[in-house]
Amino acid sequence: MKPTALLLMALAASLVTSRAAAQDIRGLENCAAEKQMERRTGCLQANVEFLQQALAKQARAADDRIKAANAEIVALKARLTKLEADVAALKAKPAEPAAAKK
């Protein structure tokens, strides 16, 4: 099975087991109210499309957050490298006598 299909199934299962009815979730329709099979099928397909769009939107948002975090990690590593070089330079510098500082 595709990972997307598994995610959709997990999301649908969590929606079914949640206390909120389908009408409480903006964008989802309560398909159980439909009596005609064609209308119920259309309703379910609309819900699947909505869930796929919501999942894609969340995936894009997560990717953006991951990219931002990776950029921050790179910047912090560069800063750490510079600070380590500064510390090494200070350690290599000969200590000045206390009398010379006054």
C-alpha positions in Angstrom: 0.0 0.0 0.0 1.1 3.5 -0.6 2.2 5.6 2.4 -0.4 8.2 1.4 -3.1 5.6 1.5 -2.0 4.4 4.9 -2.0 8.0 6.2 -5.5 8.6 4.8 -6.7 5.4 6.4 -5.2 6.3 9.7 -6.6 9.8 9.5 -10.1 8.5 8.7 -9.9 6.0 11.5 -8.9 8.7 14.0 -11.9 10.8 12.7 -14.2 7.9 13.2 -13.0 7.2 16.7 -13.0 10.8 17.8 -16.0 12.2 19.7 -16.6 15.0 17.1 -19.1 14.2 14.4 -18.1 14.8 10.8 -20.2 18.0 10.6 -18.0 19.4 13.4 -15.0 19.3 11.1 -14.9 22.2 8.6 -14.9 20.7 5.1 -16.1 17.2 5.9 -19.7 16.1 5.3 -21.7 13.6 7.2 -22.2 10.9 4.5 -24.3 8.7 6.7 -27.3 11.1 6.2 -27.4 10.3 2.5 -29.9 7.6 1.5 -29.0 7.2 -2.2 -25.8 5.2 -2.9 -24.7 7.5 -5.6 -25.0 10.5 -3.4 -23.2 8.7 -0.5 -20.4 7.7 -2.8 -20.0 11.3 -4.1 -20.0 12.5 -0.5 -17.3 10.0 0.5 -15.2 11.0 -2.6 -15.5 14.6 -1.6 -14.3 13.8 1.9 -11.4 11.8 0.5 -10.4 14.8 -1.7 -10.7 17.1 1.2 -8.5 14.9 3.4 -5.9 14.5 0.6 -5.7 18.3 0.2 -5.4 18.8 4.0 -2.7 16.1 4.1 -0.8 17.7 1.2 -1.1 21.1 2.9 0.3 19.7 6.2 3.1 17.9 4.4 4.1 21.2 2.7 4.0 23.0 6.0 6.1 20.3 7.6 8.6 20.4 4.8 8.9 24.2 5.2 9.5 23.8 8.9 12.1 21.1 8.3 13.9 23.3 5.7 13.9 26.3 8.1 15.3 24.1 10.9 18.0 22.7 8.7 19.0 26.2 7.7 19.2 27.3 11.3 21.3 24.2 12.1 23.8 25.1 9.3 24.0 28.7 10.6 24.6 27.5 14.2 27.2 25.0 13.1 29.1 27.8 11.3 28.8 30.0 14.4 30.1 27.2 16.6 33.1 26.6 14.2 34.0 30.3 14.4 33.7 30.3 18.2 35.9 27.2 18.5 38.5 28.9 16.3 38.4 32.0 18.5 38.8 29.8 21.6 41.7 28.0 20.0 43.3 31.3 19.1 42.9 32.6 22.6 44.5 29.5 24.1 47.4 29.7 21.7 48.1 33.3 22.5 50.8 33.6 25.3 49.4 34.8 28.6 50.2 38.4 29.4 51.8 39.1 32.8 49.5 40.7 35.4 51.8 43.7 35.8 51.6 44.6 32.1 47.9 44.9 32.2 48.0 47.8 34.8 
